[in-house]
Amino acid sequence: MFTALASICTGFVIQCIQGIKKFTTVGTGYVDDVTLFISLHRRDKQTELKVKKKIKQMATQWGKLLYLTGGKLELQKCFWLPITWVWKHGEPVIQRKTDRGGELRILDSESGDYITIPRIKPSDAEKRLGIRYAVNGDWRKELNHWMTFTTEYSRKLATKSIDRMGGVSSV
């Protein structure tokens, strides 16, 4: 499906400054957990509104491909994230303040209604492929989840009896 999408949509393109190396992708995924990527051509005016328009086109095409293969885009689980870079002291940094490109609304194939897809910030840690990470590199939400989980599991384990042959009974 990614190959088919790549034949329809440009996706994300990054090229070295000398034009020697180029990397292109439309996304990544595992089973039903998919992330789609787009970038604007460097000669295009770099606005969030243009990014939103390309994301909408790509998500619509992905939804059609899913439908053709018997699947369905779960719009209630979708979100979109524009990433804008600024240069600080020669290093690229994710920009915190971005313009607002308005709502991203996509047609639901079953109901025929338009569903608003929420826009998240680079600092929001959404769960993707089993982990919670933020695009800006903040892993605190994932760390806090596992700290809470292991503390609670340890507390439950401490109150249970463990036999020699088995393990924990009724955790």
Secondary structure, DSSP 8 states (H G I E B T S, - for coil): -HHHHHHH---EEEE-TTSS-EEEESEEEETTEEEE-----TTS---HHHHHHHHHHHHHHHHHHHHHTT----GGG--B----EEEETTEEEE-S-------EEEE-TTT--EEEE-B--TT--EEETTEEE-TTS--HHHHHHHHHHHHHHHHHHHTS-B-SSS-BS--
